[in-house]
Structures are given as C-alpha cells and as structure tokens.
Amino acid sequence: MLQDKIFEVVYARPELFNDDFRESIIRGIVEIGMNIDQAIIAGGDYSFAVSADESVWGEDANPYRVIDAQMSNPDNSSIKLTFHNDSQFSEDNSVSFQVEVKQGKVVSITRL
C-alpha cells in the first residue's frame, strides 16, 4: 500500500519532508515545485521517459543515473514520470497521470 511506503520513508529520510510539501507527500499527492525525490515518494511506483542533457551526460546516458542526479545536481534533462494511484485526484479508482520534471523540480502534472 502506498501510504505504508510513504510512512517508511518519512522516518528513513526526514530531510525530504519540508513544511511546504510534507502533508501532500504523506497524502500521496504530487505538487508543482516538488523536487524529484518528493514526487517519486508521493506518487508511488512509476514508469519514466528521460531525455538526458547531452552537455552533461553525453549521448548514451543511463536514465536511472540521470533521474538520481536531479536531486543533488539538477541539469537541463527532461524527465517524465508516469504514476498510477488513487490519491492524486482523490478518487475511488486509481488514475494515471504524468509528471514532468525540469531542473530537478516538478513543472507540470497531467491526468492521462
């Protein structure tokens, strides 16, 4: 269950839970302005598409490394994370949505 995973992370990585997004993360809601780690914790399991910043990563970048680096060293990579949960839009059924991350921060959320 998503909420159980979130509570585990709250205790393991308290630095991710600043006052601005703490409640949203605990409720499993991704918000504009969250850093990539906060979005991943709030959204749950995800798939991704990464367009790596070639000036940083070259032509054949490992997308997992690009995603991981966005927290500490954000760059001009474009990352799209697709989530499927029942908390983002407060509905009884799970809903898919896509989150776009630029410079390590969520810039858009689109319901699919």
The first five atom37 places (N, CA, C, CB, O) and aatype in JSON, in Angstrom:
{
  "aatype": [12, 10, 5, 3, 11, 9, 13, 6, 19, 19, 18, 0, 1, 14, 6, 10, 13, 2, 3, 3, 13, 1, 6, 15, 9, 9, 1, 7, 9, 19, 6, 9, 7, 12, 2, 9, 3, 5, 0, 9, 9, 0, 7, 7, 3, 18, 15, 13, 0, 19, 15, 0, 3, 6, 15, 19, 17, 7, 6, 3, 0, 2, 14, 18, 1, 19, 9, 3, 0, 5, 12, 15, 2, 14, 3, 2, 15, 15, 9, 11, 10, 16, 13, 8, 2, 3, 15, 5, 13, 15, 6, 3, 2, 15, 19, 15, 13, 5, 19, 6, 19, 11, 5, 7, 11, 19, 19, 15, 9, 16, 1, 10],
  "atom_mask": [
    [1, 1, 1, 1, 1],
    [1, 1, 1, 1, 1],
    [1, 1, 1, 1, 1],
    [1, 1, 1, 1, 1],
    [1, 1, 1, 1, 1],
    [1, 1, 1, 1, 1],
    [1, 1, 1, 1, 1],
    [1, 1, 1, 1, 1],
    [1, 1, 1, 1, 1],
    [1, 1, 1, 1, 1],
    [1, 1, 1, 1, 1],
    [1, 1, 1, 1, 1],
    [1, 1, 1, 1, 1],
    [1, 1, 1, 1, 1],
    [1, 1, 1, 1, 1],
    [1, 1, 1, 1, 1],
    [1, 1, 1, 1, 1],
    [1, 1, 1, 1, 1],
    [1, 1, 1, 1, 1],
    [1, 1, 1, 1, 1],
    [1, 1, 1, 1, 1],
    [1, 1, 1, 1, 1],
    [1, 1, 1, 1, 1],
    [1, 1, 1, 1, 1],
    [1, 1, 1, 1, 1],
    [1, 1, 1, 1, 1],
    [1, 1, 1, 1, 1],
    [1, 1, 1, 0, 1],
    [1, 1, 1, 1, 1],
    [1, 1, 1, 1, 1],
    [1, 1, 1, 1, 1],
    [1, 1, 1, 1, 1],
    [1, 1, 1, 0, 1],
    [1, 1, 1, 1, 1],
    [1, 1, 1, 1, 1],
    [1, 1, 1, 1, 1],
    [1, 1, 1, 1, 1],
    [1, 1, 1, 1, 1],
    [1, 1, 1, 1, 1],
    [1, 1, 1, 1, 1],
    [1, 1, 1, 1, 1],
    [1, 1, 1, 1, 1],
    [1, 1, 1, 0, 1],
    [1, 1, 1, 0, 1],
    [1, 1, 1, 1, 1],
    [1, 1, 1, 1, 1],
    [1, 1, 1, 1, 1],
    [1, 1, 1, 1, 1],
    [1, 1, 1, 1, 1],
    [1, 1, 1, 1, 1],
    [1, 1, 1, 1, 1],
    [1, 1, 1, 1, 1],
    [1, 1, 1, 1, 1],
    [1, 1, 1, 1, 1],
    [1, 1, 1, 1, 1],
    [1, 1, 1, 1, 1],
    [1, 1, 1, 1, 1],
    [1, 1, 1, 0, 1],
    [1, 1, 1, 1, 1],
    [1, 1, 1, 1, 1],
    [1, 1, 1, 1, 1],
    [1, 1, 1, 1, 1],
    [1, 1, 1, 1, 1],
    [1, 1, 1, 1, 1],
    [1, 1, 1, 1, 1],
    [1, 1, 1, 1, 1],
    [1, 1, 1, 1, 1],
    [1, 1, 1, 1, 1],
    [1, 1, 1, 1, 1],
    [1, 1, 1, 1, 1],
    [1, 1, 1, 1, 1],
    [1, 1, 1, 1, 1],
    [1, 1, 1, 1, 1],
    [1, 1, 1, 1, 1],
    [1, 1, 1, 1, 1],
    [1, 1, 1, 1, 1],
    [1, 1, 1, 1, 1],
    [1, 1, 1, 1, 1],
    [1, 1, 1, 1, 1],
    [1, 1, 1, 1, 1],
    [1, 1, 1, 1, 1],
    [1, 1, 1, 1, 1],
    [1, 1, 1, 1, 1],
    [1, 1, 1, 1, 1],
    [1, 1, 1, 1, 1],
    [1, 1, 1, 1, 1],
    [1, 1, 1, 1, 1],
    [1, 1, 1, 1, 1],
    [1, 1, 1, 1, 1],
    [1, 1, 1, 1, 1],
    [1, 1, 1, 1, 1],
    [1, 1, 1, 1, 1],
    [1, 1, 1, 1, 1],
    [1, 1, 1, 1, 1],
    [1, 1, 1, 1, 1],
    [1, 1, 1, 1, 1],
    [1, 1, 1, 1, 1],
    [1, 1, 1, 1, 1],
    [1, 1, 1, 1, 1],
    [1, 1, 1, 1, 1],
    [1, 1, 1, 1, 1],
    [1, 1, 1, 1, 1],
    [1, 1, 1, 1, 1],
    [1, 1, 1, 0, 1],
    [1, 1, 1, 1, 1],
    [1, 1, 1, 1, 1],
    [1, 1, 1, 1, 1],
    [1, 1, 1, 1, 1],
    [1, 1, 1, 1, 1],
    [1, 1, 1, 1, 1],
    [1, 1, 1, 1, 1],
    [1, 1, 1, 1, 1]
  ],
  "atom_positions": [
    [[0.84, -1.18, 0.0], [0.0, 0.0, 0.0], [0.89, 1.25, 0.0], [-0.96, 0.0, 1.23], [1.88, 1.31, 0.73]],
    [[0.53, 2.22, -0.81], [1.32, 3.43, -0.98], [1.55, 4.16, 0.34], [0.65, 4.36, -1.96], [2.68, 4.58, 0.62]],
    [[0.53, 4.32, 1.14], [0.67, 5.07, 2.39], [1.69, 4.42, 3.32], [-0.69, 5.19, 3.1], [2.44, 5.12, 4.0]],
    [[1.74, 3.09, 3.37], [2.71, 2.4, 4.21], [4.14, 2.7, 3.76], [2.46, 0.89, 4.19], [5.02, 2.93, 4.59]],
    [[4.36, 2.7, 2.44], [5.68, 3.01, 1.9], [6.07, 4.45, 2.24], [5.71, 2.79, 0.38], [7.22, 4.72, 2.58]],
    [[5.12, 5.36, 2.14], [5.4, 6.76, 2.44], [5.82, 6.93, 3.89], [4.17, 7.63, 2.13], [6.8, 7.62, 4.17]],
    [[5.11, 6.31, 4.8], [5.46, 6.43, 6.21], [6.84, 5.86, 6.5], [4.42, 5.73, 7.08], [7.57, 6.4, 7.34]],
    [[7.23, 4.78, 5.82], [8.57, 4.23, 5.99], [9.62, 5.26, 5.59], [8.74, 2.94, 5.16], [10.64, 5.42, 6.27]],
    [[9.39, 5.95, 4.49], [10.34, 6.94, 4.0], [10.37, 8.17, 4.9], [10.0, 7.34, 2.57], [11.44, 8.77, 5.08]],
    [[9.25, 8.55, 5.47], [9.2, 9.71, 6.37], [10.23, 9.52, 7.48], [7.78, 9.89, 6.97], [10.93, 10.46, 7.84]],
    [[10.33, 8.33, 8.01], [11.27, 8.06, 9.09], [12.7, 7.84, 8.59], [10.82, 6.86, 9.88], [13.65, 8.2, 9.28]],
    [[12.85, 7.27, 7.41], [14.18, 6.98, 6.88], [14.86, 8.21, 6.27], [14.08, 5.89, 5.83], [16.08, 8.34, 6.34]],
    [[14.08, 9.12, 5.68], [14.65, 10.29, 5.01], [13.89, 11.56, 5.39], [14.62, 10.11, 3.48], [13.25, 12.17, 4.53]],
    [[13.95, 11.97, 6.62], [13.18, 13.14, 7.07], [13.55, 14.43, 6.34], [13.37, 13.34, 8.54], [12.74, 15.36, 6.32]],
    [[14.74, 14.52, 5.76], [15.14, 15.74, 5.05], [14.28, 16.03, 3.83], [16.59, 15.64, 4.62], [14.26, 17.16, 3.35]],
    [[13.56, 15.04, 3.33], [12.7, 15.24, 2.17], [11.37, 15.87, 2.53], [12.46, 13.92, 1.48], [10.62, 16.3, 1.65]],
    [[11.07, 15.94, 3.8], [9.75, 16.36, 4.22], [9.76, 17.75, 4.83], [9.18, 15.37, 5.21], [9.59, 17.92, 6.04]],
    [[9.98, 18.74, 3.98], [9.93, 20.11, 4.47], [8.49, 20.53, 4.69], [10.63, 21.07, 3.48], [7.56, 19.82, 4.3]],
    [[8.3, 21.67, 5.3], [6.95, 22.13, 5.64], [6.07, 22.36, 4.42], [7.04, 23.41, 6.43], [4.85, 22.16, 4.5]],
    [[6.66, 22.77, 3.29], [5.86, 23.09, 2.11], [5.1, 21.89, 1.54], [6.74, 23.67, 1.04], [3.96, 22.03, 1.12]],
    [[5.73, 20.73, 1.53], [5.13, 19.57, 0.86], [4.88, 18.38, 1.78], [6.01, 19.14, -0.25], [4.42, 17.34, 1.31]],
    [[5.16, 18.51, 3.04], [5.04, 17.38, 3.97], [3.66, 16.71, 3.91], [5.32, 17.85, 5.39], [3.57, 15.5, 3.74]],
    [[2.61, 17.48, 4.05], [1.25, 16.91, 4.07], [0.89, 16.29, 2.72], [0.22, 17.99, 4.43], [0.26, 15.23, 2.68]],
    [[1.28, 16.92, 1.64], [0.98, 16.35, 0.31], [1.69, 15.02, 0.12], [1.4, 17.33, -0.8], [1.1, 14.07, -0.41]],
    [[2.95, 14.94, 0.54], [3.68, 13.69, 0.4], [3.02, 12.59, 1.22], [5.15, 13.87, 0.84], [2.82, 11.48, 0.73]],
    [[2.67, 12.9, 2.45], [2.03, 11.9, 3.31], [0.69, 11.45, 2.72], [1.81, 12.47, 4.73], [0.32, 10.29, 2.86]],
    [[-0.04, 12.36, 2.07], [-1.33, 12.0, 1.45], [-1.17, 11.36, 0.08], [-2.21, 13.24, 1.33], [-2.15, 10.91, -0.51]],
    [[0.06, 11.3, -0.45], [0.3, 10.68, -1.75], [-0.08, 11.56, -2.92], [0.0, 0.0, 0.0], [-0.57, 11.07, -3.94]],
    [[0.14, 12.88, -2.77], [-0.22, 13.83, -3.82], [1.03, 14.56, -4.3], [-1.28, 14.84, -3.3], [1.75, 15.17, -3.51]],
    [[1.28, 14.5, -5.6], [2.4, 15.2, -6.21], [1.97, 16.63, -6.49], [2.87, 14.48, -7.52], [0.85, 16.87, -6.94]],
    [[2.86, 17.6, -6.22], [2.55, 19.01, -6.46], [3.64, 19.68, -7.29], [2.38, 19.74, -5.14], [4.8, 19.28, -7.26]],
    [[3.24, 20.71, -8.02], [4.18, 21.55, -8.76], [5.19, 22.11, -7.75], [3.44, 22.71, -9.53], [4.81, 22.57, -6.67]],
    [[6.46, 22.07, -8.11], [7.51, 22.62, -7.26], [8.21, 21.59, -6.4], [0.0, 0.0, 0.0], [9.28, 21.88, -5.85]],
    [[7.64, 20.4, -6.27], [8.32, 19.34, -5.51], [9.62, 18.98, -6.22], [7.42, 18.08, -5.34], [9.72, 19.09, -7.44]],
    [[10.62, 18.55, -5.44], [11.81, 18.03, -6.1], [11.49, 16.6, -6.56], [13.06, 18.06, -5.14], [10.47, 16.02, -6.17]],
    [[12.35, 16.05, -7.36], [12.06, 14.76, -7.98], [11.89, 13.65, -6.95], [13.17, 14.4, -8.94], [11.04, 12.77, -7.12]],
    [[12.69, 13.66, -5.89], [12.55, 12.62, -4.86], [11.21, 12.72, -4.14], [13.69, 12.73, -3.84], [10.57, 11.7, -3.88]],
    [[10.79, 13.93, -3.82], [9.49, 14.11, -3.17], [8.36, 13.61, -4.06], [9.26, 15.6, -2.81], [7.43, 12.96, -3.59]],
    [[8.44, 13.91, -5.37], [7.41, 13.47, -6.3], [7.35, 11.95, -6.39], [7.66, 14.06, -7.7], [6.26, 11.37, -6.41]],
    [[8.5, 11.31, -6.43], [8.55, 9.85, -6.53], [7.96, 9.21, -5.27], [9.99, 9.37, -6.76], [7.23, 8.23, -5.35]],
    [[8.3, 9.76, -4.12], [7.75, 9.21, -2.88], [6.24, 9.41, -2.83], [8.42, 9.87, -1.65], [5.51, 8.48, -2.47]],
    [[5.77, 10.59, -3.17], [4.33, 10.88, -3.12], [3.56, 10.07, -4.15], [4.09, 12.37, -3.33], [2.47, 9.58, -3.85]],
    [[4.09, 9.93, -5.36], [3.36, 9.29, -6.44], [3.36, 7.77, -6.4], [0.0, 0.0, 0.0], [2.42, 7.15, -6.9]],
    [[4.39, 7.18, -5.83], [4.47, 5.72, -5.77], [5.2, 5.14, -6.97], [0.0, 0.0, 0.0], [6.03, 5.81, -7.59]],
    [[4.88, 3.9, -7.31], [5.53, 3.23, -8.43], [5.32, 4.03, -9.71], [4.99, 1.8, -8.6], [4.27, 4.65, -9.9]],
    [[6.32, 4.02, -10.58], [6.25, 4.84, -11.79], [7.01, 4.21, -12.94], [6.8, 6.24, -11.51], [7.86, 3.34, -12.76]],
    [[6.67, 4.67, -14.12], [7.48, 4.41, -15.31], [8.04, 5.77, -15.72], [6.63, 3.73, -16.49], [7.61, 6.8, -15.2]],
    [[9.0, 5.77, -16.63], [9.63, 7.05, -16.95], [10.08, 7.12, -18.39], [10.81, 7.28, -16.04], [10.23, 6.11, -19.08]],
    [[10.3, 8.36, -18.83], [10.95, 8.67, -20.1], [11.94, 9.77, -19.78], [9.9, 9.09, -21.22], [11.59, 10.79, -19.18]],
    [[13.19, 9.57, -20.2], [14.23, 10.54, -19.9], [14.88, 11.02, -21.18], [15.29, 9.93, -18.96], [15.28, 10.23, -22.03]],
    [[14.96, 12.33, -21.31], [15.74, 12.95, -22.37], [16.89, 13.67, -21.66], [14.86, 13.95, -23.27], [16.73, 14.78, -21.16]],
    [[18.05, 13.01, -21.63], [19.18, 13.5, -20.86], [19.81, 14.72, -21.5], [20.23, 12.41, -20.7], [19.88, 14.84, -22.72]],
    [[20.27, 15.63, -20.66], [21.01, 16.81, -21.08], [22.35, 16.33, -21.64], [21.22, 17.84, -19.89], [23.23, 15.9, -20.89]],
    [[22.51, 16.39, -22.96], [23.72, 15.86, -23.61], [24.98, 16.58, -23.19], [23.57, 15.93, -25.1], [26.06, 15.98, -23.21]],
    [[24.88, 17.84, -22.81], [26.09, 18.57, -22.39], [26.63, 18.03, -21.06], [25.78, 20.07, -22.25], [27.8, 18.22, -20.74]],
    [[25.78, 17.36, -20.31], [26.19, 16.77, -19.03], [26.44, 15.26, -19.18], [25.13, 17.03, -17.95], [27.41, 14.74, -18.65]],
    [[25.56, 14.58, -19.9], [25.53, 13.13, -19.91], [26.05, 12.47, -21.18], [24.16, 12.68, -19.67], [26.25, 11.26, -21.2]],
    [[26.26, 13.23, -22.23], [26.65, 12.63, -23.49], [25.45, 12.01, -24.18], [0.0, 0.0, 0.0], [24.31, 12.27, -23.8]],
    [[25.71, 11.18, -25.18], [24.62, 10.63, -26.0], [23.98, 9.37, -25.43], [25.13, 10.33, -27.36], [22.81, 9.1, -25.72]],
    [[24.68, 8.6, -24.65], [24.18, 7.29, -24.21], [24.09, 7.22, -22.69], [25.09, 6.17, -24.74], [24.72, 6.37, -22.06]],
    [[23.32, 8.11, -22.11], [23.22, 8.21, -20.65], [22.34, 7.11, -20.07], [22.67, 9.58, -20.24], [21.36, 6.69, -20.68]],
    [[22.72, 6.67, -18.89], [21.9, 5.72, -18.13], [20.75, 6.52, -17.51], [22.76, 4.97, -17.03], [21.0, 7.39, -16.67]],
    [[19.5, 6.25, -17.89], [18.39, 7.07, -17.39], [18.23, 7.02, -15.86], [17.11, 6.62, -18.04], [17.79, 7.99, -15.26]],
    [[18.58, 5.91, -15.25], [18.48, 5.81, -13.79], [19.47, 6.77, -13.11], [18.75, 4.36, -13.34], [19.14, 7.38, -12.1]],
    [[20.65, 6.88, -13.68], [21.64, 7.82, -13.13], [21.19, 9.26, -13.32], [23.01, 7.61, -13.78], [21.39, 10.11, -12.45]],
    [[20.57, 9.54, -14.47], [20.07, 10.9, -14.74], [19.0, 11.26, -13.71], [19.5, 11.0, -16.19], [19.03, 12.35, -13.13]],
    [[18.06, 10.35, -13.48], [16.99, 10.59, -12.5], [17.59, 10.81, -11.12], [15.98, 9.41, -12.47], [17.24, 11.77, -10.43]],
    [[18.5, 9.93, -10.7], [19.1, 10.04, -9.37], [19.86, 11.34, -9.17], [20.03, 8.87, -9.14], [19.87, 11.9, -8.07]],
    [[20.5, 11.83, -10.22], [21.32, 13.03, -10.1], [20.51, 14.32, -9.98], [22.23, 13.14, -11.29], [21.04, 15.34, -9.55]],
    [[19.24, 14.29, -10.35], [18.45, 15.52, -10.38], [18.23, 16.13, -9.0], [17.12, 15.26, -11.01], [17.96, 17.32, -8.89]],
    [[18.35, 15.35, -7.95], [18.19, 15.88, -6.6], [19.39, 16.74, -6.2], [17.99, 14.73, -5.59], [19.23, 17.85, -5.7]],
    [[20.58, 16.22, -6.43], [21.78, 16.93, -5.98], [22.4, 17.82, -7.05], [22.81, 15.93, -5.53], [23.01, 18.84, -6.73]],
    [[22.24, 17.45, -8.32], [22.84, 18.22, -9.43], [21.85, 18.36, -10.58], [24.14, 17.54, -9.92], [22.07, 17.77, -11.64]],
    [[20.78, 19.12, -10.4], [19.81, 19.25, -11.49], [20.45, 19.85, -12.73], [18.62, 20.12, -11.04], [21.34, 20.69, -12.65]],
    [[19.98, 19.41, -13.87], [20.51, 19.91, -15.15], [19.35, 20.13, -16.11], [21.55, 18.91, -15.75], [18.19, 20.19, -15.69]],
    [[19.64, 20.24, -17.38], [18.59, 20.51, -18.38], [17.96, 19.25, -18.95], [19.15, 21.33, -19.5], [17.37, 19.29, -20.03]],
    [[18.07, 18.14, -18.25], [17.4, 16.92, -18.68], [15.89, 17.11, -18.53], [17.89, 15.68, -17.86], [15.43, 17.83, -17.66]],
    [[15.14, 16.45, -19.4], [13.69, 16.45, -19.3], [13.26, 15.05, -18.9], [13.01, 16.9, -20.66], [13.6, 14.06, -19.56]],
    [[12.5, 14.97, -17.82], [12.09, 13.68, -17.28], [10.58, 13.67, -17.14], [12.77, 13.39, -15.91], [9.98, 14.59, -16.59]],
    [[9.96, 12.6, -17.64], [8.53, 12.42, -17.49], [8.31, 11.14, -16.69], [7.8, 12.36, -18.88], [8.74, 10.06, -17.09]],
    [[7.62, 11.29, -15.57], [7.3, 10.17, -14.7], [5.81, 9.9, -14.81], [7.71, 10.45, -13.23], [5.0, 10.82, -14.69]],
    [[5.43, 8.66, -15.03], [4.02, 8.3, -15.11], [3.66, 7.45, -13.9], [3.71, 7.54, -16.43], [4.26, 6.41, -13.65]],
    [[2.68, 7.93, -13.15], [2.22, 7.27, -11.93], [0.8, 6.77, -12.13], [2.3, 8.24, -10.72], [0.1, 7.18, -13.06]],
    [[0.39, 5.88, -11.26], [-0.98, 5.37, -11.27], [-1.35, 5.14, -9.8], [-1.12, 4.03, -12.13], [-0.89, 4.19, -9.18]],
    [[-2.19, 6.02, -9.25], [-2.61, 5.85, -7.86], [-4.02, 6.38, -7.65], [-1.63, 6.55, -6.91], [-4.61, 6.97, -8.56]],
    [[-4.56, 6.17, -6.46], [-5.91, 6.66, -6.17], [-5.89, 7.88, -5.26], [-6.74, 5.55, -5.53], [-6.94, 8.33, -4.8]],
    [[-4.7, 8.42, -4.98], [-4.62, 9.56, -4.07], [-4.44, 10.9, -4.77], [-3.48, 9.35, -3.11], [-4.84, 11.93, -4.23]],
    [[-3.85, 10.93, -5.95], [-3.54, 12.2, -6.61], [-4.79, 13.04, -6.86], [-2.84, 11.94, -7.93], [-4.77, 14.25, -6.63]],
    [[-5.85, 12.41, -7.32], [-7.07, 13.15, -7.66], [-8.23, 12.84, -6.72], [-7.47, 12.84, -9.09], [-9.38, 13.15, -7.03]],
    [[-7.92, 12.25, -5.58], [-8.92, 11.94, -4.55], [-10.14, 11.21, -5.13], [-9.37, 13.22, -3.86], [-11.28, 11.62, -4.91]],
    [[-9.88, 10.13, -5.85], [-10.96, 9.35, -6.44], [-10.94, 7.94, -5.89], [-10.85, 9.32, -7.98], [-9.94, 7.49, -5.33]],
    [[-12.05, 7.24, -6.05], [-12.14, 5.86, -5.58], [-11.32, 4.91, -6.45], [-13.59, 5.41, -5.56], [-10.85, 3.88, -5.97]],
    [[-11.15, 5.25, -7.71], [-10.4, 4.42, -8.64], [-9.01, 5.0, -8.86], [-11.14, 4.28, -9.97], [-8.81, 6.21, -8.75]],
    [[-8.06, 4.13, -9.17], [-6.72, 4.6, -9.5], [-6.75, 5.35, -10.82], [-5.74, 3.42, -9.56], [-7.48, 4.99, -11.75]],
    [[-5.94, 6.39, -10.89], [-5.87, 7.23, -12.08], [-4.41, 7.36, -12.49], [-6.51, 8.63, -11.82], [-3.53, 7.5, -11.64]],
    [[-4.15, 7.3, -13.78], [-2.8, 7.52, -14.3], [-2.58, 9.0, -14.53], [-2.56, 6.72, -15.61], [-3.49, 9.72, -14.95]],
    [[-1.36, 9.45, -14.25], [-1.01, 10.84, -14.51], [0.48, 10.93, -14.77], [-1.42, 11.76, -13.33], [1.27, 10.09, -14.33]],
    [[0.85, 11.97, -15.51], [2.25, 12.17, -15.88], [2.77, 13.45, -15.26], [2.42, 12.2, -17.4], [2.1, 14.48, -15.27]],
    [[3.97, 13.36, -14.72], [4.63, 14.48, -14.06], [5.87, 14.81, -14.87], [4.99, 14.14, -12.56], [6.7, 13.94, -15.14]],
    [[6.01, 16.07, -15.26], [7.21, 16.49, -15.97], [8.15, 17.18, -14.99], [6.86, 17.44, -17.15], [7.74, 18.05, -14.22]],
    [[9.42, 16.78, -15.04], [10.45, 17.32, -14.15], [11.51, 18.01, -14.99], [11.07, 16.2, -13.26], [12.06, 17.42, -15.93]],
    [[11.8, 19.25, -14.64], [12.89, 20.0, -15.28], [13.67, 20.7, -14.18], [12.35, 21.04, -16.33], [13.1, 21.19, -13.21]],
    [[14.98, 20.72, -14.35], [15.86, 21.3, -13.32], [15.59, 20.69, -11.94], [15.68, 22.83, -13.26], [15.7, 21.37, -10.92]],
    [[15.23, 19.41, -11.93], [15.02, 18.69, -10.68], [13.7, 18.93, -9.98], [0.0, 0.0, 0.0], [13.46, 18.39, -8.9]],
    [[12.82, 19.76, -10.58], [11.54, 20.11, -9.94], [10.36, 19.76, -10.84], [11.51, 21.62, -9.6], [10.47, 19.76, -12.06]],
    [[9.23, 19.45, -10.21], [8.0, 19.19, -10.95], [7.5, 20.49, -11.56], [6.91, 18.55, -10.03], [7.3, 21.48, -10.85]],
    [[7.31, 20.48, -12.88], [6.81, 21.68, -13.57], [5.4, 21.51, -14.13], [7.75, 22.05, -14.7], [4.72, 22.49, -14.41]],
    [[4.95, 20.25, -14.28], [3.57, 20.04, -14.73], [3.09, 18.67, -14.29], [3.47, 20.19, -16.28], [3.87, 17.74, -14.1]],
    [[1.78, 18.58, -14.15], [1.08, 17.33, -13.79], [-0.1, 17.21, -14.73], [0.62, 17.32, -12.27], [-0.96, 18.08, -14.78]],
    [[-0.14, 16.1, -15.48], [-1.21, 15.92, -16.46], [-1.92, 14.6, -16.21], [-0.64, 15.96, -17.89], [-1.3, 13.54, -16.18]],
    [[-3.23, 14.68, -16.05], [-4.04, 13.48, -15.9], [-4.11, 12.78, -17.26], [-5.47, 13.82, -15.35], [-4.31, 13.43, -18.28]],
    [[-3.95, 11.47, -17.26], [-3.97, 10.71, -18.53], [-5.29, 9.99, -18.7], [-2.82, 9.69, -18.58], [-5.49, 9.3, -19.7]]
  ]
}
